[in-house]
Amino acid sequence: MSKTVLVVEDDENIANVVCKYLAHELFHYKVAATGPDALALFENSRPDLVILDMMLPKMDGATVCEKIRALSDVPIIMLTALAEDTHRLEGFAKGADDYICKPFNPRELMARVKAVLRRSNTSQQRCITHGNIVMNLDERSVKIDDELIVLTQTEFGLLEMFLNNPSRAFSREELLEGSHMEYSESCLRSIDFHIKNLRRKINVDDDSKYIKAVYGFGYKFA
């Protein structure tokens, strides 16, 4: 069954190019040009992935991302002319799974779309438990003390690595590769923000309770 992608882009020419390539790859698509329209369309269509511009009329992309993330763990790819590291990291902090700068290669965008969807569709029909954490790989869900925790696909992938390898120290490069993110210096630096968000979600009382920093190397699950 074809996946549906929500394209949130106020530049009609760019939106048309993205939709053309999505159609060529046999994806269904929906298009919104403003933040409020994007949220309404998301609620109605429940897409499998969102391609989201950062600079939008009426509501910026970072706010849209945050609001979508509060509702769902659907994969989100930021597509924006804001190329500074601070903007990239803001996108990741809001819950984006990937980030592509304009001008962009549409073929690269399609490759990123497929990669993110592969991560979100990985299912081994089993559960991993650690203390009060229960990860259901079939449902792609995480519960802590029976309370559902909403994670992004990248956060889910990182937590799966940690739970499968308790006490093992991972370098940032290993975490990047294991979570199936495309390698780049900015993505490597973004690992720290993904870990920060993951810590906040799974550690209610103490941000360092489960995931410990390994000085000069990376992280491990305590």
C-alpha positions as CSV (number, residue, x, y, z in Angstrom):
1,M,0.0,0.0,0.0
2,S,1.3,3.4,-1.0
3,K,2.3,5.8,1.8
4,T,0.9,9.3,2.2
5,V,3.2,12.3,2.6
6,L,2.0,15.6,3.8
7,V,3.9,18.4,2.1
8,V,3.8,21.7,4.0
9,E,5.3,24.4,1.8
10,D,4.2,27.9,0.9
11,D,6.3,28.2,-2.2
12,E,4.1,26.7,-4.9
13,N,7.0,25.9,-7.3
14,I,8.9,24.0,-4.6
15,A,5.7,22.2,-3.5
16,N,5.0,21.2,-7.2
17,V,8.5,19.8,-7.6
18,V,8.3,17.8,-4.3
19,C,4.9,16.4,-5.3
20,K,6.1,15.5,-8.8
21,Y,8.9,13.4,-7.3
22,L,6.6,11.8,-4.7
23,A,4.2,10.8,-7.4
24,H,7.1,9.3,-9.5
25,E,8.0,7.2,-6.4
26,L,4.3,6.2,-6.1
27,F,3.6,8.1,-2.9
28,H,0.3,9.7,-2.3
29,Y,0.5,13.3,-1.1
30,K,-1.4,16.1,0.5
31,V,-0.3,19.8,0.3
32,A,-0.7,22.6,2.8
33,A,0.7,26.2,2.4
34,T,0.2,27.5,6.0
35,G,0.8,26.2,9.5
36,P,-2.8,26.1,10.6
37,D,-3.8,24.4,7.3
38,A,-1.1,21.8,7.9
39,L,-2.4,20.9,11.3
40,A,-5.9,20.6,10.1
41,L,-4.9,18.4,7.2
42,F,-2.7,16.3,9.5
43,E,-5.7,15.6,11.7
44,N,-7.9,14.7,8.8
45,S,-5.5,12.6,6.7
46,R,-3.0,11.2,9.3
47,P,-0.1,10.9,6.8
48,D,2.8,8.5,7.1
49,L,5.4,11.2,6.8
50,V,5.5,15.1,6.9
51,I,7.8,17.2,4.8
52,L,7.8,20.6,6.6
53,D,9.1,24.0,5.6
54,M,10.4,26.1,8.6
55,M,9.3,29.5,7.2
56,L,5.5,29.4,6.9
57,P,2.7,32.0,7.0
58,K,0.6,32.4,10.1
59,M,2.5,29.7,12.1
60,D,6.2,28.8,11.7
61,G,7.4,25.3,11.0
62,A,9.0,24.8,14.3
63,T,5.6,25.4,16.1
64,V,3.9,23.1,13.6
65,C,6.5,20.4,14.3
66,E,6.0,20.7,18.0
67,K,2.2,20.5,17.7
68,I,2.4,17.5,15.5
69,R,4.9,15.8,17.7
70,A,2.5,16.3,20.7
71,L,0.0,14.2,18.8
72,S,2.0,11.6,16.9
73,D,5.4,10.1,16.3
74,V,5.0,10.4,12.6
75,P,8.3,11.0,10.8
76,I,9.0,14.7,10.1
77,I,11.6,16.0,7.6
78,M,12.4,19.7,7.8
79,L,12.9,21.3,4.4
80,T,14.1,24.9,4.7
81,A,16.3,27.7,3.6
82,L,17.5,28.3,7.2
83,A,20.9,26.5,7.0
84,E,22.6,27.7,10.2
85,D,23.4,25.0,12.7
86,T,21.2,26.8,15.3
87,H,18.2,26.4,13.0
88,R,19.0,22.7,12.3
89,L,19.3,22.0,16.0
90,E,16.1,23.9,16.7
91,G,14.3,21.6,14.3
92,F,15.7,18.5,15.9
93,A,14.9,19.9,19.4
94,K,11.3,20.3,18.3
95,G,11.1,16.6,17.2
96,A,12.2,16.5,13.5
97,D,13.7,13.3,12.3
98,D,15.7,14.8,9.4
99,Y,16.7,18.2,8.0
100,I,17.4,19.2,4.4
101,C,18.4,22.7,3.3
102,K,17.3,24.6,0.3
103,P,18.3,24.6,-2.5
104,F,18.0,20.8,-2.5
105,N,18.3,17.8,-4.8
106,P,14.8,16.3,-5.1
107,R,16.4,12.8,-5.5
108,E,18.2,13.2,-2.2
109,L,14.9,14.3,-0.6
110,M,13.3,11.1,-1.9
111,A,16.2,9.0,-0.6
112,R,15.7,10.6,2.8
113,V,12.0,10.0,2.7
114,K,12.5,6.3,2.0
115,A,15.2,6.0,4.7
116,V,13.0,7.6,7.4
117,L,10.1,5.5,6.4
118,R,12.2,2.3,6.6
119,R,13.2,3.3,10.1
120,S,9.6,3.8,11.1
121,N,8.4,0.6,9.5
122,T,11.0,-1.7,11.1
123,S,9.1,-4.3,13.2
124,Q,10.4,-7.4,14.8
125,Q,7.2,-8.4,16.7
126,R,8.8,-8.5,20.1
127,C,9.1,-6.4,23.3
128,I,12.1,-5.2,25.1
129,T,11.8,-4.5,28.8
130,H,14.2,-2.8,31.2
131,G,12.9,-1.9,34.7
132,N,9.7,0.1,34.2
133,I,10.3,0.6,30.5
134,V,8.5,-1.6,28.0
135,M,9.3,-1.2,24.3
136,N,6.9,-2.9,21.8
137,L,8.8,-3.2,18.5
138,D,5.7,-4.4,16.7
139,E,3.5,-1.5,17.7
140,R,6.5,0.9,17.7
141,S,5.4,2.1,21.2
142,V,7.1,2.7,24.5
143,K,5.5,2.7,27.9
144,I,6.9,3.7,31.3
145,D,4.9,2.5,34.3
146,D,2.1,1.6,31.8
147,E,2.0,5.3,30.5
148,L,2.5,5.7,26.8
149,I,5.5,7.9,25.9
150,V,5.5,9.6,22.5
151,L,9.0,9.3,20.8
152,T,10.2,10.4,17.4
153,Q,11.4,7.6,15.1
154,T,15.0,8.7,15.8
155,E,14.5,8.6,19.6
156,F,12.8,5.2,19.3
157,G,15.8,3.9,17.3
158,L,18.3,5.2,19.9
159,L,16.3,3.8,22.8
160,E,16.1,0.4,21.0
161,M,19.9,0.4,20.7
162,F,20.4,1.2,24.3
163,L,17.9,-1.4,25.6
164,N,19.4,-4.1,23.4
165,N,22.9,-3.3,24.7
166,P,22.6,-2.2,28.3
167,S,25.8,-0.8,29.8
168,R,27.6,-0.7,26.4
169,A,29.1,2.7,25.6
170,F,28.2,3.9,22.1
171,S,30.1,6.6,20.2
172,R,28.1,9.4,18.5
173,E,29.1,7.9,15.2
174,E,27.7,4.5,16.2
175,L,24.4,6.1,17.4
176,L,24.1,8.0,14.2
177,E,24.6,4.8,12.1
178,G,22.4,2.6,14.3
179,S,19.5,5.1,14.1
180,H,19.8,5.1,10.3
181,M,20.4,8.8,10.0
182,E,22.3,10.0,7.0
183,Y,25.9,10.9,8.0
184,S,26.8,14.6,8.1
185,E,28.6,16.8,10.6
186,S,25.4,18.5,11.6
187,C,23.5,15.2,12.1
188,L,26.4,14.0,14.2
189,R,26.2,17.1,16.4
190,S,22.4,16.6,16.6
191,I,22.8,13.3,18.4
192,D,23.3,15.3,21.6
193,F,19.9,17.0,21.1
194,H,18.1,13.7,20.3
195,I,19.7,12.2,23.5
196,K,18.6,15.3,25.5
197,N,15.0,14.9,24.3
198,L,15.0,11.2,24.9
199,R,16.3,11.7,28.4
200,R,13.6,14.2,29.2
201,K,10.9,11.8,28.0
202,I,12.0,8.6,29.8
203,N,13.5,10.1,32.9
204,V,10.7,11.7,34.8
205,D,12.7,12.6,38.0
206,D,16.3,12.6,36.9
207,D,17.6,13.4,33.4
208,S,20.7,11.3,33.9
209,K,18.9,8.3,35.5
210,Y,19.1,6.0,32.5
211,I,21.3,7.5,29.8
212,K,24.8,8.4,31.0
213,A,27.3,10.5,29.1
214,V,30.7,8.9,28.5
215,Y,33.2,11.8,28.5
216,G,34.9,12.4,25.2
217,F,33.2,9.4,23.6
218,G,29.4,9.2,23.6
219,Y,26.6,7.6,25.7
220,K,25.6,4.5,27.5
221,F,22.4,3.1,29.1
222,A,22.9,2.7,32.8
